[in-house]
Amino acid sequence: MIEVIDVWFTYPDGTTALRGISLRIRDGESVAIMGENGAGKTTLVKHFNGLLKPEKGLVLVDGINTKETSVARLARKVGLVFQNPDHQLFSTTVEDEVKFALKNLGFSSEEIKERVDWVLKFLDLERYRERSPLSLSGGERKRVALASVLCVKPKILVLDEPTIGQDAKQKRKLGELLKKYQEEKNTVIVVTHDVEFASKYFNRIVVMARGKIIADGPPNKVLTNPTILEESSLSPPQVTVLSHEIAKKINNFPKDIVLFDELLNEIITRIRR
């Protein structure tokens, strides 16, 4: 469990990025953190693995105070994949990149081989094993960065803007992978602007603006609320826009639909009536 209790954080240039944030994320949840640029999303998730420490307040990960704990110790519990994979990649081959964290954390040679083989197969990266990560495409580099974190099998997986630069097929694969990982009783957290991706694959949406949390709830309550969307500079999912248009023609048609299957089922149900 992650507990954030009245956390404030100010950067050296005087920018206050977090203003009294309180948040609880339970084990096994899937959470999307959303909001405009500069809302404090990335700053918040960097507190989860101790890269940043609260100026005021408290962050607890499984009861451990991150202020008093090293990033190395927290890395066994919280894996963070950065928005730009090039900030994370430095080894000469994909295999070495994935091995690096496992070696640093003291895994045995046998377990390192087992985990490397597993994650490269899991993320469809086996054919790139001997390639330089920096020679791969942007989407492939993102998968290598994810592999280097996922191989540790952290109970909490955090990804910052994972869908940027990904096509529809890659987004679907990523979403299904994260859903599968979460179903194995792990916690998955993403920072994203992608409302379609968030509404399809995440059960809980946390919206930030100006360093504060302004909304927290299921997608069909948060991402269909015009006030929340306007305050956070988010657009509603396209399915929601379509349901609003249909509601102009059909009495009592729901306006809180965020998934295509939900919209289709509603239309079929009304036709059968």
Sine and cosine of phi, psi and omega as CSV:
sin_phi,cos_phi,sin_psi,cos_psi,sin_omega,cos_omega
0.00,0.00,0.62,-0.79,0.09,-1.00
-0.95,-0.32,0.79,-0.62,0.09,-1.00
-0.85,-0.53,0.85,-0.52,0.06,-1.00
-0.93,-0.37,0.86,-0.50,-0.15,-0.99
-0.85,-0.53,0.96,-0.27,0.09,-1.00
0.73,0.68,0.82,0.58,-0.08,-1.00
-1.00,0.00,0.75,-0.66,0.11,-0.99
-0.88,-0.48,0.57,-0.82,0.07,-1.00
-0.49,-0.87,0.75,-0.66,0.04,-1.00
-0.82,-0.58,0.74,-0.67,0.04,-1.00
-0.97,0.24,0.33,-0.95,-0.02,-1.00
-0.83,0.56,-0.44,0.90,0.00,-1.00
-0.99,0.17,0.03,1.00,0.04,-1.00
0.99,-0.11,-0.05,1.00,0.02,-1.00
-0.97,0.25,0.87,-0.49,0.06,-1.00
-1.00,0.04,0.94,-0.34,-0.11,-0.99
-1.00,-0.04,-0.50,0.87,0.01,-1.00
-0.80,-0.60,0.73,-0.69,-0.09,-1.00
-0.79,-0.61,1.00,0.09,0.07,-1.00
0.94,0.35,0.70,0.72,-0.03,-1.00
-0.97,0.25,0.76,-0.65,0.16,-0.99
-0.77,-0.64,0.74,-0.67,-0.11,-0.99
-0.35,-0.94,0.62,-0.79,0.09,-1.00
-0.80,-0.61,0.82,-0.58,0.05,-1.00
-0.88,-0.47,0.88,-0.47,-0.08,-1.00
-0.99,0.12,0.35,-0.94,0.04,-1.00
-0.85,0.53,0.70,-0.72,0.08,-1.00
0.99,0.13,0.09,1.00,0.01,-1.00
-0.99,0.12,0.39,-0.92,0.18,-0.98
-0.88,-0.47,0.88,-0.48,-0.16,-0.99
-0.78,-0.63,0.77,-0.64,0.13,-0.99
-0.96,-0.29,0.80,-0.60,0.04,-1.00
-0.97,-0.23,0.85,-0.52,-0.16,-0.99
-0.79,-0.62,0.24,-0.97,0.01,-1.00
0.52,-0.85,0.17,-0.98,-0.03,-1.00
-0.95,0.32,0.22,-0.98,0.08,-1.00
-0.85,0.53,0.69,-0.72,0.01,-1.00
1.00,0.08,0.09,1.00,-0.02,-1.00
-0.96,0.29,-0.35,0.94,0.00,-1.00
0.94,-0.35,0.16,0.99,-0.10,-0.99
-0.90,0.44,-0.80,0.61,-0.02,-1.00
-0.91,0.40,-0.63,0.78,0.05,-1.00
-0.85,0.52,-0.67,0.74,0.00,-1.00
-0.89,0.47,-0.77,0.64,-0.10,-0.99
-0.94,0.34,-0.41,0.91,0.07,-1.00
-0.94,0.35,-0.28,0.96,0.11,-0.99
-0.98,0.22,-0.35,0.94,-0.07,-1.00
-0.94,0.34,-0.52,0.85,0.01,-1.00
-0.94,-0.35,0.21,0.98,0.12,-0.99
0.99,0.11,0.09,1.00,0.07,-1.00
-0.88,0.48,-0.56,0.83,0.12,-0.99
-0.86,-0.51,0.55,-0.84,0.01,-1.00
-0.90,-0.43,0.62,-0.78,-0.03,-1.00
-0.87,0.49,0.66,-0.76,0.15,-0.99
-0.95,0.30,-0.68,0.73,0.12,-0.99
-0.69,-0.73,0.42,-0.91,0.03,-1.00
1.00,-0.04,-0.25,-0.97,-0.19,-0.98
-0.55,-0.83,0.66,-0.75,0.16,-0.99
-0.85,-0.53,0.84,-0.55,0.01,-1.00
-0.89,-0.45,0.75,-0.66,0.10,-1.00
-0.88,-0.48,0.93,-0.36,-0.12,-0.99
0.80,0.60,0.62,0.79,0.03,-1.00
0.99,0.13,-0.05,1.00,-0.02,-1.00
-1.00,-0.01,0.79,-0.61,0.03,-1.00
-0.97,0.26,0.90,-0.43,-0.06,-1.00
-0.91,0.41,-0.40,0.92,0.04,-1.00
-0.90,0.44,-0.48,0.88,-0.11,-0.99
-0.96,-0.30,0.23,0.97,-0.11,-0.99
-0.77,-0.63,0.60,-0.80,0.00,-1.00
-0.97,0.26,0.41,-0.91,0.07,-1.00
-0.88,0.47,-0.60,0.80,-0.01,-1.00
-0.87,0.49,-0.67,0.74,0.01,-1.00
-0.93,0.36,-0.65,0.76,-0.01,-1.00
-0.93,0.37,-0.42,0.91,-0.03,-1.00
-0.89,0.46,-0.40,0.92,0.07,-1.00
-0.95,0.31,-0.39,0.92,-0.03,-1.00
-0.98,-0.22,-0.61,0.80,-0.11,-0.99
-0.84,-0.55,0.89,-0.46,0.07,-1.00
-0.97,-0.24,0.81,-0.58,-0.03,-1.00
-0.90,-0.44,0.83,-0.56,0.06,-1.00
-0.96,-0.26,0.87,-0.49,-0.08,-1.00
-0.95,0.32,0.33,-0.94,0.01,-1.00
-0.88,0.47,-0.71,0.71,0.00,-1.00
-0.98,-0.18,0.94,-0.34,-0.06,-1.00
-0.88,0.48,-0.42,0.91,-0.02,-1.00
-0.92,0.40,-0.30,0.95,0.08,-1.00
-0.98,0.20,-0.14,0.99,-0.13,-0.99
-0.89,-0.46,-0.32,0.95,-0.12,-0.99
-0.98,-0.20,0.70,-0.72,-0.01,-1.00
-0.48,-0.88,-0.19,0.98,-0.07,-1.00
-0.98,0.17,0.27,-0.96,-0.08,-1.00
-0.98,0.20,-0.42,0.91,0.04,-1.00
-0.73,-0.68,0.33,-0.94,0.04,-1.00
-0.87,0.48,-0.67,0.74,-0.01,-1.00
-0.88,0.48,-0.71,0.70,0.01,-1.00
-0.90,0.43,-0.58,0.81,0.02,-1.00
-0.87,0.49,-0.70,0.71,-0.03,-1.00
-0.95,0.32,-0.58,0.82,-0.02,-1.00
-0.93,0.36,-0.47,0.88,-0.21,-0.98
-0.82,0.57,-0.79,0.61,-0.04,-1.00
-0.90,0.44,-0.61,0.79,-0.02,-1.00
-0.91,0.42,-0.65,0.76,0.04,-1.00
-0.90,0.43,-0.70,0.71,-0.01,-1.00
-0.89,0.46,-0.52,0.85,-0.04,-1.00
-1.00,0.00,0.06,1.00,0.15,-0.99
0.99,0.13,0.39,0.92,0.05,-1.00
-0.95,0.32,0.49,-0.87,0.02,-1.00
-0.95,0.31,0.32,-0.95,-0.01,-1.00
-0.86,0.51,-0.65,0.76,0.00,-1.00
-0.90,0.43,-0.68,0.73,-0.03,-1.00
-0.95,0.32,-0.56,0.83,0.05,-1.00
-0.87,0.49,-0.74,0.67,0.00,-1.00
-0.87,0.49,-0.69,0.72,-0.02,-1.00
-0.88,0.47,-0.70,0.71,-0.05,-1.00
-0.95,0.31,-0.62,0.78,0.02,-1.00
-0.89,0.45,-0.74,0.68,0.01,-1.00
-0.86,0.51,-0.68,0.73,-0.02,-1.00
-0.89,0.45,-0.75,0.66,-0.13,-0.99
-0.96,0.30,-0.56,0.83,0.03,-1.00
-0.91,0.41,-0.61,0.79,0.06,-1.00
-0.94,0.33,-0.68,0.74,-0.04,-1.00
-0.86,0.51,-0.61,0.80,-0.06,-1.00
-0.97,-0.23,0.23,0.97,0.05,-1.00
0.84,0.55,0.76,0.65,-0.03,-1.00
-0.86,-0.50,0.12,0.99,-0.10,-0.99
-0.84,0.54,-0.65,0.76,-0.07,-1.00
-0.94,0.35,-0.21,0.98,-0.01,-1.00
-0.98,-0.21,0.16,0.99,-0.13,-0.99
-0.76,0.65,-0.69,0.72,-0.06,-1.00
-0.99,-0.13,0.07,1.00,0.00,-1.00
-1.00,0.08,0.43,-0.90,0.14,-0.99
-0.95,0.31,0.73,-0.68,0.03,-1.00
-0.84,0.55,-0.56,0.83,-0.07,-1.00
-0.97,0.24,-0.13,0.99,0.06,-1.00
-1.00,0.00,-0.08,1.00,-0.06,-1.00
-1.00,0.00,0.21,-0.98,0.05,-1.00
-0.94,0.34,0.21,-0.98,-0.01,-1.00
-0.85,0.52,-0.70,0.71,0.00,-1.00
-0.90,0.43,-0.63,0.78,0.02,-1.00
-0.93,0.38,-0.64,0.77,0.04,-1.00
-0.89,0.46,-0.60,0.80,0.05,-1.00
-0.89,0.46,-0.62,0.79,0.01,-1.00
-0.93,0.36,-0.58,0.82,0.06,-1.00
-0.91,0.41,-0.69,0.73,0.05,-1.00
-0.87,0.49,-0.65,0.76,0.04,-1.00
-0.91,0.42,-0.67,0.75,0.00,-1.00
-0.87,0.49,-0.63,0.78,-0.04,-1.00
-0.92,0.40,-0.38,0.92,0.05,-1.00
-1.00,-0.09,-0.68,0.74,-0.09,-1.00
-0.91,0.41,-0.47,0.88,-0.03,-1.00
-0.88,0.48,-0.43,0.90,0.03,-1.00
-0.97,0.25,-0.27,0.96,-0.04,-1.00
0.82,0.57,0.83,0.56,0.00,-1.00
-0.92,0.39,0.55,-0.84,0.05,-1.00
-0.94,0.35,-0.39,0.92,0.02,-1.00
-0.83,-0.56,0.88,-0.48,0.00,-1.00
-0.93,-0.38,0.82,-0.58,-0.05,-1.00
-0.85,-0.52,0.78,-0.62,0.02,-1.00
-0.82,-0.58,0.75,-0.67,-0.01,-1.00
-0.98,-0.19,0.93,-0.38,0.02,-1.00
0.76,0.65,0.85,0.52,-0.09,-1.00
-0.95,0.30,-0.31,0.95,-0.09,-1.00
-1.00,-0.05,-0.12,0.99,0.01,-1.00
-0.89,0.45,0.78,-0.63,0.01,-1.00
0.99,0.14,0.05,1.00,0.00,-1.00
-0.98,-0.19,0.64,-0.77,0.07,-1.00
-0.99,0.13,0.03,-1.00,-0.09,-1.00
-0.87,0.50,-0.64,0.77,0.00,-1.00
-0.91,0.42,-0.69,0.72,0.00,-1.00
-0.91,0.41,-0.62,0.79,0.04,-1.00
-0.89,0.46,-0.68,0.73,0.00,-1.00
-0.89,0.46,-0.70,0.71,0.03,-1.00
-0.87,0.49,-0.69,0.72,0.01,-1.00
-0.89,0.45,-0.72,0.69,0.00,-1.00
-0.86,0.51,-0.68,0.73,0.00,-1.00
-0.92,0.38,-0.61,0.79,0.04,-1.00
-0.89,0.46,-0.73,0.69,-0.02,-1.00
-0.91,0.41,-0.60,0.80,0.03,-1.00
-0.90,0.43,-0.68,0.73,0.03,-1.00
-0.89,0.46,-0.67,0.74,0.00,-1.00
-0.90,0.44,-0.65,0.76,0.01,-1.00
-0.92,0.38,-0.59,0.81,0.01,-1.00
-0.93,0.38,-0.28,0.96,0.08,-1.00
-1.00,0.04,0.39,0.92,0.09,-1.00
0.95,0.30,0.46,0.89,0.13,-0.99
-0.98,-0.20,0.34,-0.94,0.06,-1.00
-0.99,-0.12,0.74,-0.67,0.01,-1.00
-0.84,-0.54,0.80,-0.60,-0.02,-1.00
-0.79,-0.62,0.77,-0.64,0.10,-1.00
-0.82,-0.57,0.56,-0.83,0.24,-0.97
-0.99,-0.15,0.81,-0.58,-0.07,-1.00
-0.39,-0.92,0.47,-0.88,0.17,-0.99
-0.99,-0.17,-0.12,0.99,-0.15,-0.99
-0.99,0.13,0.99,-0.13,-0.10,-0.99
-0.93,0.37,-0.57,0.82,0.03,-1.00
-0.91,0.42,-0.71,0.70,0.02,-1.00
-0.89,0.46,-0.71,0.70,-0.02,-1.00
-0.90,0.44,-0.71,0.71,-0.07,-1.00
-0.94,0.35,-0.47,0.88,-0.04,-1.00
-0.99,0.14,-0.60,0.80,-0.19,-0.98
-0.92,-0.39,-0.06,1.00,-0.07,-1.00
-0.80,-0.59,0.68,-0.74,-0.08,-1.00
-1.00,0.07,-0.29,0.96,-0.08,-1.00
-0.68,-0.73,0.73,-0.69,0.00,-1.00
-0.89,-0.45,0.81,-0.58,0.11,-0.99
-0.93,-0.36,0.84,-0.55,-0.04,-1.00
-0.94,-0.34,0.74,-0.67,0.01,-1.00
-0.90,-0.45,0.49,-0.87,0.11,-0.99
-0.44,-0.90,0.75,-0.66,0.07,-1.00
0.81,0.58,0.62,0.78,0.08,-1.00
0.98,0.18,0.20,0.98,0.00,-1.00
-0.78,-0.63,0.37,-0.93,0.13,-0.99
-1.00,0.03,0.83,-0.55,-0.03,-1.00
-0.94,-0.33,-0.18,0.98,0.03,-1.00
-0.35,-0.94,0.49,-0.87,-0.02,-1.00
-0.37,-0.93,0.91,-0.41,-0.02,-1.00
0.10,-0.99,-0.15,-0.99,0.01,-1.00
-0.94,0.35,0.41,-0.91,-0.06,-1.00
-0.82,0.58,-0.66,0.76,-0.08,-1.00
-0.95,0.31,-0.19,0.98,0.08,-1.00
-0.99,-0.15,-0.61,0.79,-0.10,-1.00
-1.00,0.08,-0.74,0.67,-0.14,-0.99
-0.99,0.11,0.06,1.00,0.09,-1.00
-0.91,-0.42,0.11,0.99,-0.03,-1.00
-1.00,-0.05,0.94,-0.34,-0.08,-1.00
-0.85,0.53,-0.60,0.80,-0.02,-1.00
-0.91,0.42,-0.71,0.70,0.01,-1.00
-0.90,0.44,-0.70,0.72,-0.03,-1.00
-0.89,0.45,-0.66,0.75,-0.01,-1.00
-0.92,0.39,-0.68,0.73,-0.05,-1.00
-0.92,0.39,-0.47,0.88,-0.05,-1.00
-0.97,-0.23,0.05,1.00,-0.01,-1.00
0.85,0.52,0.58,0.81,0.08,-1.00
-0.98,-0.21,0.49,-0.87,0.11,-0.99
-0.99,-0.15,0.52,-0.85,0.04,-1.00
-0.94,0.33,0.38,-0.93,0.12,-0.99
-0.85,0.53,0.50,-0.86,-0.01,-1.00
-0.87,0.50,-0.55,0.83,0.04,-1.00
-0.89,0.45,-0.61,0.79,0.02,-1.00
-0.92,0.39,-0.67,0.74,0.06,-1.00
-0.85,0.52,-0.70,0.72,0.00,-1.00
-0.90,0.43,-0.66,0.75,0.00,-1.00
-0.90,0.43,-0.55,0.83,0.06,-1.00
-0.92,0.40,-0.63,0.78,0.03,-1.00
-0.91,0.41,-0.66,0.75,0.03,-1.00
-0.91,0.42,-0.62,0.79,-0.02,-1.00
-0.89,0.46,-0.39,0.92,0.05,-1.00
-0.94,0.35,-0.39,0.92,-0.05,-1.00
-0.97,-0.25,-0.41,0.91,-0.10,-1.00
-0.84,-0.54,0.84,-0.55,-0.01,-1.00
-0.88,0.48,0.64,-0.76,0.10,-1.00
0.88,0.47,0.35,0.94,0.06,-1.00
-0.97,0.24,0.75,-0.66,-0.09,-1.00
-0.90,0.44,0.63,-0.78,0.00,-1.00
-0.96,-0.29,0.05,1.00,-0.06,-1.00
-0.96,-0.27,0.51,0.86,0.01,-1.00
-1.00,0.03,0.73,-0.69,-0.01,-1.00
-0.84,-0.54,-0.22,0.97,-0.04,-1.00
-0.90,-0.43,0.61,-0.79,-0.03,-1.00
-0.87,0.49,-0.66,0.75,-0.01,-1.00
-0.88,0.47,-0.60,0.80,0.04,-1.00
-0.90,0.43,-0.67,0.74,0.02,-1.00
-0.90,0.44,-0.70,0.71,0.00,-1.00
-0.88,0.47,-0.69,0.73,0.01,-1.00
-0.89,0.46,-0.63,0.78,0.02,-1.00
-0.90,0.44,-0.68,0.73,0.00,-1.00
-0.91,0.41,-0.70,0.72,0.00,-1.00
-0.89,0.46,-0.68,0.74,0.01,-1.00
-0.86,0.51,-0.67,0.74,-0.02,-1.00
-0.95,0.32,-0.56,0.83,0.05,-1.00
-0.91,0.42,-0.67,0.74,-0.03,-1.00
-0.93,0.38,-0.39,0.92,0.05,-1.00
-0.94,0.35,0.00,0.00,0.00,0.00
